[in-house]
Amino acid sequence: MATSSNNHVVPEAKEAMNRFKMEAAQEVGVNLKQGYNGDLTSREAGSVGGQMVKNM
């Protein structure tokens, strides 16, 4: 059985990670909304993830 590594070690950190994601999206000019963001292009979503890694 495969296990998911997409779990937060500290469940209370989920809200902090969501705020961090929103800040990173704002820095690169991507309009994220709460909940589903499936209408983003791969480039937009990748730029948010890349900015998060850069800031970490």
C-alpha positions as protocol buffer text, in pm:
chain_id: "A"
residue {
  index: 1
  type: MET
  ca { x: 0 y: 0 z: 0 }
}
residue {
  index: 2
  type: ALA
  ca { x: 137 y: 342 z: -94 }
}
residue {
  index: 3
  type: THR
  ca { x: 161 y: 606 z: 174 }
}
residue {
  index: 4
  type: SER
  ca { x: 114 y: 976 z: 123 }
}
residue {
  index: 5
  type: SER
  ca { x: 392 y: 1212 z: 223 }
}
residue {
  index: 6
  type: ASN
  ca { x: 162 y: 1509 z: 170 }
}
residue {
  index: 7
  type: ASN
  ca { x: 72 y: 1528 z: 539 }
}
residue {
  index: 8
  type: HIS
  ca { x: 174 y: 1805 z: 773 }
}
residue {
  index: 9
  type: VAL
  ca { x: 384 y: 1690 z: 1067 }
}
residue {
  index: 10
  type: VAL
  ca { x: 202 y: 1946 z: 1280 }
}
residue {
  index: 11
  type: PRO
  ca { x: -165 y: 1961 z: 1175 }
}
residue {
  index: 12
  type: GLU
  ca { x: -199 y: 2310 z: 1323 }
}
residue {
  index: 13
  type: ALA
  ca { x: 51 y: 2433 z: 1063 }
}
residue {
  index: 14
  type: LYS
  ca { x: -201 y: 2391 z: 781 }
}
residue {
  index: 15
  type: GLU
  ca { x: -338 y: 2744 z: 818 }
}
residue {
  index: 16
  type: ALA
  ca { x: 13 y: 2892 z: 828 }
}
residue {
  index: 17
  type: MET
  ca { x: 101 y: 2705 z: 507 }
}
residue {
  index: 18
  type: ASN
  ca { x: -215 y: 2837 z: 339 }
}
residue {
  index: 19
  type: ARG
  ca { x: -120 y: 3195 z: 436 }
}
residue {
  index: 20
  type: PHE
  ca { x: 233 y: 3134 z: 307 }
}
residue {
  index: 21
  type: LYS
  ca { x: 93 y: 3005 z: -23 }
}
residue {
  index: 22
  type: MET
  ca { x: -132 y: 3310 z: -61 }
}
residue {
  index: 23
  type: GLU
  ca { x: 160 y: 3546 z: 10 }
}
residue {
  index: 24
  type: ALA
  ca { x: 378 y: 3368 z: -248 }
}
residue {
  index: 25
  type: ALA
  ca { x: 97 y: 3388 z: -506 }
}
residue {
  index: 26
  type: GLN
  ca { x: 59 y: 3759 z: -441 }
}
residue {
  index: 27
  type: GLU
  ca { x: 434 y: 3812 z: -487 }
}
residue {
  index: 28
  type: VAL
  ca { x: 429 y: 3656 z: -835 }
}
residue {
  index: 29
  type: GLY
  ca { x: 96 y: 3813 z: -934 }
}
residue {
  index: 30
  type: VAL
  ca { x: -121 y: 3499 z: -940 }
}
residue {
  index: 31
  type: ASN
  ca { x: -479 y: 3541 z: -824 }
}
residue {
  index: 32
  type: LEU
  ca { x: -545 y: 3247 z: -588 }
}
residue {
  index: 33
  type: LYS
  ca { x: -879 y: 3202 z: -420 }
}
residue {
  index: 34
  type: GLN
  ca { x: -977 y: 2993 z: -121 }
}
residue {
  index: 35
  type: GLY
  ca { x: -1068 y: 2639 z: -218 }
}
residue {
  index: 36
  type: TYR
  ca { x: -1048 y: 2505 z: -572 }
}
residue {
  index: 37
  type: ASN
  ca { x: -795 y: 2665 z: -808 }
}
residue {
  index: 38
  type: GLY
  ca { x: -817 y: 2422 z: -1098 }
}
residue {
  index: 39
  type: ASP
  ca { x: -857 y: 2703 z: -1347 }
}
residue {
  index: 40
  type: LEU
  ca { x: -491 y: 2807 z: -1303 }
}
residue {
  index: 41
  type: THR
  ca { x: -246 y: 2725 z: -1578 }
}
residue {
  index: 42
  type: SER
  ca { x: 48 y: 2497 z: -1503 }
}
residue {
  index: 43
  type: ARG
  ca { x: 279 y: 2795 z: -1538 }
}
residue {
  index: 44
  type: GLU
  ca { x: 85 y: 2997 z: -1279 }
}
residue {
  index: 45
  type: ALA
  ca { x: 67 y: 2709 z: -1031 }
}
residue {
  index: 46
  type: GLY
  ca { x: 434 y: 2631 z: -1084 }
}
residue {
  index: 47
  type: SER
  ca { x: 535 y: 2990 z: -1025 }
}
residue {
  index: 48
  type: VAL
  ca { x: 355 y: 2988 z: -689 }
}
residue {
  index: 49
  type: GLY
  ca { x: 529 y: 2664 z: -586 }
}
residue {
  index: 50
  type: GLY
  ca { x: 863 y: 2795 z: -707 }
}
residue {
  index: 51
  type: GLN
  ca { x: 821 y: 3116 z: -511 }
}
residue {
  index: 52
  type: MET
  ca { x: 736 y: 2917 z: -198 }
}
residue {
  index: 53
  type: VAL
  ca { x: 1053 y: 2709 z: -236 }
}
residue {
  index: 54
  type: LYS
  ca { x: 1258 y: 3021 z: -302 }
}
residue {
  index: 55
  type: ASN
  ca { x: 1124 y: 3185 z: 16 }
}
residue {
  index: 56
  type: MET
  ca { x: 1185 y: 2876 z: 226 }
}
